[in-house]
Amino acid sequence: MSSESSSFNRRSMLKTLTAGAVYSLAASELVQAKSLANTPASLQVPKGVTPEALAKDESFWAKVALFYDKAEGIVNLEHGYWGKMSRPVQTAYLENTEMVNTQLSYYARKEYNQDLVDSANKVAAALGANDGEVVLTRNATESIHNLLRQYNDFKPGETVLFTDIDYPSFKETMQWLAKSRDVEPVEVIIPPQANQQQILDLYIRAFDSNPKLKLMLLTHASNQHGLILPVAKIADAAKQRGIDVVCDCAQSWGLLDFKITDLNVDWAGFNLHKWIGSPVGVGALYMKQGSLTKISPYPGETDPDNTLTYKRVHTATTNFAATLTVPTAIDFHQSIGPANKDARLRYLHSLWATEAKKMPHIEVLGGSDAESASGMGAFRLTGKTSFEEVTQLQKRLENEFGVFTVVRKGLASGCCIRVTPQVFVSAAEIATLTNALRKLA
Ligand SMILES: Cc1ncc(COP(=O)(O)O)c(C=O)c1O
């Protein structure tokens, strides 16, 4: 840690260090922690350590945690909703809000458009995409809805496909699409525990038994249990059959370390306010160069040559300061290291899930091999799958054990409790959950 800057806020540190079951730092480290700067550059990641080894280094992650203001009184394991801004990002956001609120239209009319393009290009670079392939939106929902609504290549009687692990709102959009475009909806069921090969086989079987399949929704990381799909392989099999793919990366970017080119998809929607840690209200739409023809411009917009991705979105007046803060969020994300975050979150998941799998009264859901599991996971009491039963369980965890989680619906096998740690969650906090799970017997 840099010892030069003293902008670290003592009150925030105390708040962090007294929160729930927290990290324990040695006194000398606490003194050092006071000197943490409010800039990403002050976070020093040890060199020559693999992400998997660093994932287990509680003292490193304790230092990462000091960049976040953490609430007291509850072990919060529901970070799948949106991500917390680190303090450097929050500071930039407050400054940007102040600037916009001072300059008003003089700034927005003259400079915002270029700043918006710069932020989008920063996202494109971080994703491994080209300038012009990424447009900022307000969230992944706006991105995916635009792709689905503006898809223009159906013939009556063709088929659209989605699965039970897709995001509930997008399943509804697929049903709406089927009705409004005179195409048939097909829902494929993914088992509650699955590995990469089983998932790929299921998709290929679905492709082969639906020869009129034209468009599919494909989720990279499922919102219910963090299952990771073999997107590139499924997309490859789809392409071979002329099936178009809209990929939902709302939950995956930042939870997992990947580049867009790894996924082999032409169209995808992202969030920056989940695992990249931007202010709430920023998503992104990716469209590969040369892939625009089948997605019409936003109603009323024109793009005769089908080359302008930004014509697929019409966000209108937006949270200018949130857009302006995107580069700081990406810098902070990269200063920890996407591979380090991915490995740490998987490690925290493995800490509770490995123990829970040994408990006959608990059913752990999600990936059954390493590639299919992520930092996000889920469980339920064996055989208790109704919304009422799982809601009861969520309440017990919160009220009896001080662990906050969320109930997820939508899986064909029933409801579950989703568990989502963040990079500032300690192994000790995960142990609070594991101990609670034992007592649920
Ligand atoms: C897999 C998945 N897709 C889409 C969304 C929608 O994200 P947003 O509400 O930010 O648009 C979520 C949100 O949790 C999600 O988990």
The ligand as an ORCA input file, in Angstrom:
! r2SCAN-3c Opt
* xyz 0 1
  C     -28.907    -13.006    -15.613
  C     -29.538    -11.648    -15.484
  N     -30.007    -11.047    -16.590
  C     -30.540     -9.812    -16.552
  C     -30.642     -9.109    -15.383
  C     -31.247     -7.733    -15.384
  O     -30.327     -6.778    -14.943
  P     -30.766     -5.257    -14.822
  O     -31.939     -5.215    -13.887
  O     -29.590     -4.535    -14.281
  O     -31.160     -4.829    -16.186
  C     -30.194     -9.701    -14.200
  C     -30.328     -8.988    -12.912
  O     -30.132     -9.497    -11.842
  C     -29.612    -10.998    -14.247
  O     -29.145    -11.611    -13.147
*
